[in-house]
Amino acid sequence: MIKTDILIIGAGPTGLFTVFEAGLLKLKTHLIDALPQPGGQCSEIYPKKPIYDIPAFPEILAGDLVKNLMEQIKPFEPGFTLGERAETIKKLEDDTFIVTTNKGTKHHAPVVVIAGGLGSFEPRKPPIANIADYEDKGVNYFIKDPEVYRDKKVIIAGGGDSALDWVIFLADVASEVSLVHRRNDFRGALDSVEKVSELAALGKINLITNAEIVGLTGEDQLEKVVIRHRDEARGEEFKDVDAFIPLFGLSPKLGPMANWGLEIEKNAIKVDNSYDYQTNISGIYAIGDVNTYKGKLKLILSGFHEAAIMCQSAYQRINPGKKYVLKYTTVGGVEGFDGTKKEAKREVVQSIGV
């Protein structure tokens, strides 16, 4: 049985930052995540993708953000149960909780925080009959390391931000990049659409619209894709390819959490409208993209804010009647459980006798 003060379900950026905020309050934390490493989607799906809306970082790769968060929380010595999914939760008579994973690992805590991002998720796959035969054999639904595609012929399908961003990025990596989209218009940011159009005009990428991938061929590996054009005169064409990456987004699912008695609204966990992000079950909180309330913004920085507020409430639940006085880290510093302490140097004012 793993015991902790705050049990965090989800080790993405919001879950990781919760460790820091809890540590400032001298609360121990443990994280559960179904993925084999911390970082959530930032590590699993787009570690090399730049993020532009993290305060004080004009640009930071998703993987580097996770690396920095891991370094920031290191002094607070969090525990991790990775590669396991939180399966069941049981509230005990003393108002504490037992959370058991799909592999039978039990965790005991007075506070449970769900920071599961979109919950469990899977890629939306195009309706190609034999696509499963080529998964990890030329077909991938995520780009973890763009260097895998260096000097390769790559076809990306999709019309959203992810497809546009990766086409732009891989234009300088792959030997040939093609973007196939079933319409002429795109759902991505205007500057990305303009950049893709510019790259196409310069001959640096192939832009194929009003078309879709309908077939895949190859012996042991993917060798060709079949492109069907809406223009009947063009019909179908076979195109040589080393990698086919359909980027049609993710299909989010709450998974087992949907059966925990939590109030669900539009596939998200409803919380008390930003007071402390507590759910309808006292002692269970939801923060980050997994929650919903009036005015909700699904941004990493919003999750960071929610983590800070939630930890204050969790402290009162764990220490009823005990007053906590908020101290800024610029004043009190950061004292880790490992004995380290970071604090600003204090100026020594010395009077001089006359």
RODO-2510 file (C-alpha; in nm, 4 decimals, decimal comma):
residues 354
     n   res          X          Y          Z
     1     m     0,0000     0,0000     0,0000
     2     i     0,1436     0,3346    -0,1080
     3     k     0,0504     0,6156     0,1330
     4     t     0,0762     0,9873     0,0606
     5     d    -0,0881     1,3205     0,1424
     6     i    -0,2086     1,3999    -0,2094
     7     l    -0,2560     1,1335    -0,4736
     8     i    -0,2354     1,2829    -0,8233
     9     i    -0,3895     1,0933    -1,1133
    10     g    -0,2108     1,2155    -1,4242
    11     a     0,1562     1,3095    -1,4580
    12     g     0,1230     1,5743    -1,7291
    13     p     0,2378     1,9348    -1,6771
    14     t    -0,0535     2,0217    -1,4446
    15     g    -0,0008     1,7098    -1,2335
    16     l     0,3726     1,7745    -1,2108
    17     f     0,3293     2,1374    -1,1068
    18     t     0,0876     2,0211    -0,8360
    19     v     0,3846     1,8457    -0,6743
    20     f     0,5640     2,1800    -0,6455
    21     e     0,2672     2,3675    -0,4996
    22     a     0,1976     2,0846    -0,2539
    23     g     0,5644     2,0734    -0,1578
    24     l     0,5586     2,4397    -0,0587
    25     l     0,2867     2,3384     0,1896
    26     k     0,4954     2,0444     0,3179
    27     l     0,2545     1,7949     0,1643
    28     k     0,3860     1,4716     0,0121
    29     t     0,2631     1,3618    -0,3290
    30     h     0,2445     1,0499    -0,5431
    31     l     0,1445     1,0348    -0,9106
    32     i    -0,0262     0,7649    -1,1160
    33     d    -0,0107     0,7670    -1,4951
    34     a    -0,0960     0,5084    -1,7593
    35     l     0,1960     0,6242    -1,9723
    36     p     0,5431     0,4793    -1,9058
    37     q     0,7004     0,8206    -1,8393
    38     p     0,5944     1,1545    -1,6857
    39     g     0,4819     1,4409    -1,9061
    40     g     0,1492     1,3267    -2,0480
    41     q     0,0834     1,4284    -2,4080
    42     c     0,3844     1,6621    -2,4020
    43     s     0,6122     1,3586    -2,3695
    44     e     0,4094     1,0961    -2,5527
    45     i     0,2687     1,2820    -2,8523
    46     y     0,4632     1,5996    -2,9302
    47     p     0,7865     1,6316    -2,7251
    48     k     0,9579     1,8226    -3,0068
    49     k     0,6683     2,0594    -3,0732
    50     p     0,7190     2,4210    -2,9614
    51     i     0,4778     2,5808    -2,7124
    52     y     0,4411     2,9584    -2,7212
    53     d     0,2107     3,0503    -2,4304
    54     i     0,4128     2,9485    -2,1232
    55     p     0,4936     3,2622    -1,9188
    56     a     0,8581     3,3751    -1,9418
    57     f     0,9254     3,1321    -2,2288
    58     p     0,8703     3,2939    -2,5711
    59     e     0,9141     2,9415    -2,7076
    60     i     0,9798     2,6079    -2,5394
    61     l     0,9632     2,2522    -2,6694
    62     a     0,7007     2,0400    -2,4961
    63     g     0,9648     1,7883    -2,3911
    64     d     1,1823     2,0616    -2,2427
    65     l     0,8858     2,1960    -2,0462
    66     v     0,8436     1,8528    -1,8889
    67     k     1,2187     1,8314    -1,8214
    68     n     1,2099     2,1688    -1,6438
    69     l     0,9066     2,0698    -1,4368
    70     m     1,0776     1,7472    -1,3306
    71     e     1,3817     1,9469    -1,2219
    72     q     1,1610     2,1948    -1,0345
    73     i     0,9839     1,9231    -0,8323
    74     k     1,2908     1,7084    -0,7661
    75     p     1,3481     1,8496    -0,4134
    76     f     0,9984     1,7353    -0,3106
    77     e     1,0717     1,3697    -0,3915
    78     p     0,7382     1,2672    -0,5448
    79     g     0,6550     0,9012    -0,5931
    80     f     0,5437     0,7599    -0,9278
    81     t     0,3320     0,4655    -1,0361
    82     l     0,3839     0,4680    -1,4136
    83     g     0,2484     0,2404    -1,6829
    84     e    -0,0634     0,1739    -1,4729
    85     r    -0,4151     0,3153    -1,5029
    86     a    -0,6176     0,4287    -1,2013
    87     e    -0,9046     0,1793    -1,2146
    88     t    -1,1164     0,2035    -0,8986
    89     i    -1,1615     0,4398    -0,6058
    90     k    -1,3113     0,3673    -0,2665
    91     k    -1,3933     0,6237     0,0007
    92     l    -1,3330     0,4942     0,3533
    93     e    -1,5263     0,5802     0,6691
    94     d    -1,2538     0,8257     0,7743
    95     d    -1,3015     1,0210     0,4472
    96     t    -0,9740     0,8984     0,2981
    97     f    -0,9473     0,7125    -0,0312
    98     i    -0,8070     0,3898    -0,1704
    99     v    -0,7232     0,4065    -0,5407
   100     t    -0,6337     0,0802    -0,7132
   101     t    -0,4710     0,0529    -1,0556
   102     n    -0,5416    -0,1977    -1,3309
   103     k    -0,2352    -0,3905    -1,2098
   104     g    -0,3591    -0,4053    -0,8517
   105     t    -0,1326    -0,1400    -0,6986
   106     k    -0,3156     0,0253    -0,4081
   107     h    -0,2709     0,3878    -0,2997
   108     h    -0,4080     0,5497     0,0173
   109     a    -0,4525     0,9269     0,0567
   110     p    -0,6856     1,1830     0,2204
   111     v    -0,6922     1,3864    -0,1014
   112     v    -0,7183     1,2685    -0,4620
   113     v    -0,6485     1,5070    -0,7494
   114     i    -0,7458     1,4132    -1,1026
   115     a    -0,5110     1,5914    -1,3405
   116     g    -0,5591     1,3525    -1,6289
   117     g    -0,5604     1,6037    -1,9129
   118     l    -0,8021     1,4717    -2,1718
   119     g    -0,8263     1,1459    -1,9796
   120     s    -0,7271     0,8375    -2,1730
   121     f    -0,7054     0,9107    -2,5409
   122     e    -0,6603     0,7407    -2,8736
   123     p    -0,5971     0,8797    -3,2204
   124     r    -0,8832     0,9235    -3,4649
   125     k    -0,7913     0,6841    -3,7438
   126     p    -0,8909     0,7247    -4,1071
   127     p    -1,1289     0,4569    -4,2440
   128     i    -0,8660     0,2608    -4,4352
   129     a    -0,9375    -0,1125    -4,4246
   130     n    -0,5809    -0,2390    -4,3778
   131     i    -0,4306     0,0505    -4,1822
   132     a    -0,3697    -0,1653    -3,8727
   133     d    -0,1388    -0,3885    -4,0791
   134     y     0,1045    -0,0999    -4,1234
   135     e     0,0967     0,0557    -3,7776
   136     d     0,4581     0,1009    -3,6648
   137     k     0,5567    -0,0221    -4,0110
   138     g     0,5313     0,3142    -4,1792
   139     v     0,2061     0,4355    -4,0261
   140     n     0,2216     0,6435    -3,7079
   141     y    -0,0400     0,8645    -3,5444
   142     f     0,2034     1,0773    -3,3432
   143     i     0,5427     1,2344    -3,4098
   144     k     0,7694     1,1859    -3,1101
   145     d     1,1080     1,2355    -3,2737
   146     p     1,1119     1,4176    -3,6101
   147     e     1,4657     1,2914    -3,6770
   148     v     1,3092     0,9522    -3,7518
   149     y     1,1857     1,1102    -4,0762
   150     r     1,5115     1,2662    -4,1892
   151     d     1,5651     1,2134    -4,5615
   152     k     1,2408     1,0132    -4,5846
   153     k     0,9337     1,0555    -4,8036
   154     v     0,6548     1,1566    -4,5691
   155     i     0,2836     1,2058    -4,6269
   156     i     0,0752     1,3811    -4,3623
   157     a    -0,3042     1,3798    -4,3770
   158     g    -0,5169     1,6359    -4,1949
   159     g    -0,6250     1,9971    -4,1973
   160     g    -0,5766     2,1171    -3,8391
   161     d    -0,2950     2,2871    -3,6477
   162     s    -0,1041     1,9676    -3,5775
   163     a    -0,0930     1,8649    -3,9448
   164     l     0,0085     2,2143    -4,0567
   165     d     0,2727     2,2573    -3,7859
   166     w     0,4400     1,9254    -3,8614
   167     v     0,4389     1,9821    -4,2374
   168     i     0,6198     2,3124    -4,1773
   169     f     0,8684     2,1506    -3,9393
   170     l     0,9408     1,8435    -4,1535
   171     a     0,9917     2,0519    -4,4674
   172     d     1,3514     2,0990    -4,3488
   173     v     1,3944     1,7401    -4,2296
   174     a     1,2367     1,4962    -4,4752
   175     s     1,3469     1,4539    -4,8364
   176     e     0,9860     1,4986    -4,9474
   177     v     0,6787     1,6135    -4,7565
   178     s     0,3218     1,5957    -4,8853
   179     l     0,0092     1,7228    -4,7138
   180     v    -0,3174     1,5600    -4,8165
   181     h    -0,6426     1,7229    -4,7108
   182     r    -0,9961     1,6440    -4,8207
   183     r    -1,0931     2,0119    -4,8514
   184     n    -0,9385     2,3329    -4,9807
   185     d    -0,9769     2,5213    -4,6528
   186     f    -0,7914     2,4448    -4,3295
   187     r    -0,8888     2,4647    -3,9623
   188     g    -0,5486     2,5795    -3,8413
   189     a    -0,3988     2,9142    -3,7478
   190     l    -0,3909     3,1641    -4,0347
   191     d    -0,0145     3,2155    -4,0193
   192     s     0,0382     2,8375    -4,0434
   193     v    -0,1942     2,8135    -4,3433
   194     e    -0,0058     3,0964    -4,5119
   195     k     0,3304     2,9331    -4,4370
   196     v     0,2159     2,6010    -4,5864
   197     s     0,0896     2,7800    -4,8976
   198     e     0,4225     2,9603    -4,9287
   199     l     0,6196     2,6341    -4,8949
   200     a     0,3989     2,4769    -5,1626
   201     a     0,4528     2,7715    -5,3977
   202     l     0,8291     2,7394    -5,3482
   203     g     0,8125     2,3663    -5,4255
   204     k     0,9349     2,2667    -5,0802
   205     i     0,6237     2,0585    -5,0057
   206     n     0,3468     1,8947    -5,2052
   207     l     0,0032     2,0310    -5,1188
   208     i    -0,2746     1,7955    -5,2304
   209     t    -0,6261     1,9165    -5,1502
   210     n    -0,9726     1,7866    -5,2351
   211     a    -0,8284     1,4396    -5,1913
   212     e    -0,7841     1,1682    -4,9295
   213     i    -0,5801     0,8573    -4,8633
   214     v    -0,7967     0,5491    -4,9286
   215     g    -0,5456     0,2647    -4,9473
   216     l    -0,2033     0,1427    -4,8378
   217     t     0,0253    -0,1120    -5,0033
   218     g     0,3575    -0,2770    -4,9271
   219     e     0,5154    -0,6103    -4,8318
   220     d     0,6577    -0,5936    -4,4777
   221     q     0,6648    -0,2127    -4,4684
   222     l     0,4469     0,0613    -4,6119
   223     e     0,5604     0,1394    -4,9662
   224     k     0,2778     0,3290    -5,1351
   225     v    -0,0431     0,5111    -5,0526
   226     v    -0,3489     0,5371    -5,2707
   227     i    -0,4783     0,8935    -5,3098
   228     r    -0,8327     0,9448    -5,4328
   229     h    -0,9065     1,2870    -5,5838
   230     r    -1,2530     1,4375    -5,5799
   231     d    -1,1912     1,5449    -5,9357
   232     e    -1,3090     1,2331    -6,1179
   233     a    -1,0841     1,3150    -6,4103
   234     r    -0,7807     1,2606    -6,1872
   235     g    -0,9235     0,9509    -6,0202
   236     e    -0,6789     0,7610    -5,8009
   237     e    -0,3005     0,7717    -5,7923
   238     f    -0,0329     0,5648    -5,6203
   239     k     0,2427     0,7576    -5,4437
   240     d     0,5697     0,6205    -5,3051
   241     v     0,6137     0,6860    -4,9360
   242     d     0,8268     0,5866    -4,6374
   243     a     0,5890     0,7185    -4,3726
   244     f     0,2199     0,8012    -4,3575
   245     i     0,1083     1,0141    -4,0606
   246     p    -0,2678     1,0778    -4,0305
   247     l    -0,3223     1,3652    -3,7877
   248     f    -0,6960     1,3842    -3,7299
   249     g    -0,6831     1,4638    -3,3587
   250     l    -0,7557     1,2582    -3,0508
   251     s    -1,0691     1,0937    -2,9243
   252     p    -1,0682     1,1676    -2,5492
   253     k    -1,2222     0,9280    -2,3013
   254     l    -1,2404     0,9550    -1,9237
   255     g    -1,1944     0,5807    -1,8969
   256     p    -1,2687     0,4172    -1,5586
   257     m    -1,3045     0,7609    -1,3931
   258     a    -1,6399     0,7952    -1,5686
   259     n    -1,7702     0,5269    -1,3305
   260     w    -1,6518     0,6863    -1,0063
   261     g    -1,9724     0,8754    -0,9340
   262     l    -1,8292     1,2093    -1,0459
   263     e    -2,0501     1,4667    -1,2128
   264     i    -1,9647     1,4605    -1,5829
   265     e    -2,0439     1,7309    -1,8360
   266     k    -1,9413     1,7000    -2,2020
   267     n    -1,6809     1,4332    -2,1304
   268     a    -1,5159     1,6449    -1,8584
   269     i    -1,5414     1,6456    -1,4781
   270     k    -1,7531     1,9282    -1,3418
   271     v    -1,6015     2,1242    -1,0529
   272     d    -1,7177     2,4043    -0,8235
   273     n    -1,6502     2,6914    -1,0635
   274     s    -1,2957     2,7816    -0,9580
   275     y    -1,3447     2,8069    -0,5804
   276     d    -1,1027     2,5204    -0,5243
   277     y    -1,1805     2,2852    -0,8174
   278     q    -1,3400     2,0239    -0,5945
   279     t    -1,5759     1,7750    -0,7557
   280     n    -1,9160     1,6644    -0,6264
   281     i    -1,7292     1,4141    -0,4064
   282     s    -1,5625     1,5894    -0,1137
   283     g    -1,1877     1,5260    -0,1149
   284     i    -1,1644     1,4585    -0,4892
   285     y    -1,0439     1,7511    -0,7007
   286     a    -1,0087     1,7870    -1,0784
   287     i    -0,7653     2,0307    -1,2397
   288     g    -0,6323     2,0941    -1,5884
   289     d    -0,7975     1,9953    -1,9140
   290     v    -0,9967     1,7159    -1,7478
   291     n    -1,2262     1,9587    -1,5617
   292     t    -1,4982     2,1968    -1,6698
   293     y    -1,6628     2,5042    -1,5194
   294     k    -1,8043     2,8324    -1,6431
   295     g    -1,5290     3,0293    -1,8149
   296     k    -1,2929     2,7310    -1,8395
   297     l    -0,9861     2,7713    -2,0639
   298     k    -0,8033     2,4535    -2,1622
   299     l    -0,4511     2,5919    -2,1356
   300     i    -0,1457     2,4592    -1,9535
   301     l    -0,1088     2,7895    -1,7672
   302     s    -0,4718     2,7589    -1,6473
   303     g    -0,3881     2,4160    -1,5088
   304     f    -0,0920     2,5634    -1,3205
   305     h    -0,3217     2,8232    -1,1606
   306     e    -0,5787     2,5601    -1,0671
   307     a    -0,3064     2,3479    -0,9052
   308     a    -0,2027     2,6344    -0,6770
   309     i    -0,5603     2,7093    -0,5663
   310     m    -0,6439     2,3425    -0,5172
   311     c    -0,3422     2,2779    -0,2942
   312     q    -0,4537     2,5493    -0,0512
   313     s    -0,7890     2,3723    -0,0115
   314     a    -0,6200     2,0329     0,0184
   315     y    -0,3996     2,1681     0,2990
   316     q    -0,7072     2,2706     0,4994
   317     r    -0,8676     1,9313     0,4431
   318     i    -0,5557     1,7486     0,5618
   319     n    -0,4922     1,9927     0,8488
   320     p    -0,8384     2,1017     0,9698
   321     g    -0,8280     2,4095     1,1903
   322     k    -0,4607     2,4734     1,1230
   323     k    -0,3976     2,8181     0,9804
   324     y    -0,1579     2,8526     0,6912
   325     v    -0,0064     3,1902     0,6097
   326     l     0,0847     3,2238     0,2431
   327     k     0,4489     3,3148     0,1956
   328     y     0,5982     3,4168    -0,1344
   329     t     0,8903     3,2053    -0,2492
   330     t     1,0868     3,5290    -0,2905
   331     v     1,0554     3,5710     0,0874
   332     g     1,0453     3,2182     0,2287
   333     g     1,2457     3,0420    -0,0395
   334     v     1,1868     2,6794    -0,1384
   335     e     1,2779     2,4112     0,1127
   336     g     1,2818     2,0606    -0,0307
   337     f     1,2153     1,7340     0,1474
   338     d     1,5652     1,6284     0,0447
   339     g     1,7203     1,8921     0,2715
   340     t     1,7967     2,1433    -0,0002
   341     k     1,6871     2,5037     0,0242
   342     k     1,6737     2,7824    -0,2287
   343     e     1,6395     3,1368    -0,1054
   344     a     1,7389     3,4857    -0,2047
   345     k     2,0593     3,6237    -0,0591
   346     r     1,9861     3,8646     0,2199
   347     e     2,1588     4,1992     0,2306
   348     v     2,3376     4,2755     0,5535
   349     v     2,2821     4,6318     0,6683
   350     q     2,5495     4,7411     0,9105
   351     s     2,5420     5,0688     1,0985
   352     i     2,8615     5,2651     1,1186
   353     g     2,9419     5,4477     1,4357
   354     v     3,0361     5,8122     1,4154
***
